[in-house]
Amino acid sequence: MSVTMDIDDEPTPGLRPDGRPDPEYARALGLVPAPSGRRSGAFALDAAIWAVLATPTLIGVLLLVDPVVAAGGDPTRLGSAAAGPLIAILVGEALTVVFGFVQLVLHGRLGVTVGKAAAGLRSVSVRDFGPAGFWRIVLRALVLGAAQLVLPFIGPAILFASGSWDPEQRGRSWLDRVGGCYVVDARRALDPFDAKAMRRARRVAAAPPEAEAVRLPSLASDRPLGEVFQIPAERSSSGVVSPGATGIDSWTPPPIGGDAPPPAPPSSLGFAPPPPPQAAPAPPAPPPVVPTQLPAAVPAAPAAPEVAPRPGSSTPTRIVLRFDDGTAVEASAFGLLGRAPDAGPGATAQLLPVDDPSKRISKVHAEFGAVDGGFWIADRGSTNGTEVRLPDGRVVELVPGVRTPLAPGALVVVGGRSFTITSEPGR
């Protein structure tokens, strides 16, 4: 009996082949190292809170000095004079222990301490930008405590200052390396604990680079003689498939004030179209009529010029989806878009299968519709969501199941693909 194990050879985003974190990936996501000034302020706030909570212990120690001296070092002679100071010491120790434990839990699970939360900083795992972990932070605290015991104040100062000579230029101190964490600025840059923002940032970082547009030969008259303009023979590599059509023909407006179009050529079915009807002869001109002289006080009103109707003014518009590879698809009243959309038995819908090399488009990713020149789209609960970039620069994440109307010019991002909504005259 043999057992076959599937080995996941897919590289982990953000890690080099040797397993070490890649700083460039963090920069691509938009993670910004925490400024040293705010890191110092966060540590000072945490230390100040600890000092306030330890105040009862300090007061109890000072009050216990006199009873101990009076007892001559004999604990049995302390009596009731030592009860108050001992209670104060116990209260101070309990407060500092509880505060320290809460700080470790918050730091390990949520990436913040009281000071870091106030300064807008986050400590994240350097491998996956998630929580660093409780025991990693405990190890970090033990190293800091040992440095304080060996070199009071000097040891912790050296550990914190070591971030200034970080070879990766991310401000990681020796304490951060012990804890396997990375302190980032979550106030003015990407917050790694914002799930939607991180998902969008990873999607953008993993998207393949846009292909460089092919520069076609010029049609200018100054090109060398004998050079022939050739139309590229490559077809579009888009995976978008429109039912009954693979593209959209160009629209030619009707002539304005020009001659009538030439008659259609003879049909290939063996007969010629009937000749156009001859124009009727013009009627004879009527005899001239002498106009009646009007009074000077009532001038004749000039005839209003005739205004020709605007050609195509009554032509309905159609909604066209223009994808990132140049493919154009006319939207119908209802359609489904995805990796392999299926309307189900008995249902009628325009199906748009989209090929996404990044594999982030769901089977049925979104539904859409175009009615009376308007367009709407709704996410169908896709894994990576649907993003809309409005013409004014705003970015909107669609709520699954909610039909959102969009105006022409909006850009819709589905997985690693995108399309622009355009409005064109109908045919």
Secondary structure, 3 states (H helix, E strand, C coil): CCCCCCCCCCCCCCECCCCCECHHHHHHHCCCECCHHHHHHHHHHHHHHHHHHCHHHHHHHHHHHHHHHHHCCCHHHCHHHHHHHHHHHHHHHHHHHHHHHHHHHHHHHCCCCHHHHHHCEEEEECCCCCCCCHHHHHHHHHHHHHHHHHCCCHHHHHHHHHHHHCCCCCCCCHHHHHHCEEEEECCCCCCCCCHHHHHHHHHHHHCCCCCCCCCCCCCCCCCCCCCCCCCCCCCCCCCCCECCECCCCCCCCCCCCCCCCCCCCCCCCCCCCCCCCCCCCCCCCCCCCCCCCCCCCCCCCCCCCCCCCCCCCCCCEEEEEEECCCCEEECCCCEEEECCCCCCCCCCCEEEECCCCCCCCCCCCEEEEEECCEEEEEECCCCCCEEEECCCCCEEECCCCCCEEECCCCEEEECCEEEEEEEEECC
